Amino acid sequence: MTIGDMIRRRRKEKGISLSELSRMTGVSKSYLSYIERGMKQNPSIDVVKRIFHSLNLPITVLTSLEEENPKAVNDFHR
């Protein structure tokens, strides 16, 4: 699972549209879509924090992502 997969899954679980998440985070809808689809694999930590906060996801879930898929999180840190 990638960061984008996690964001999409949580957003859909909460019934939040991309437009609504964009309003909640101040991140453009197109940028959110790129992240979710894996087209933007290294968003800034600030953007990830805003998205995770809006979706009530603890930033610590990145640790479990790294264990599952080290490349996904390593790309994020670059």
Secondary structure, 3 states (H helix, E strand, C coil): CCHHHHHHHHHHHCCCCHHHHHHHHCCCHHHHHHHHCCCCCCCCHHHHHHHHHHCCCCCCHHHHHHHHCHHHHHHHHC
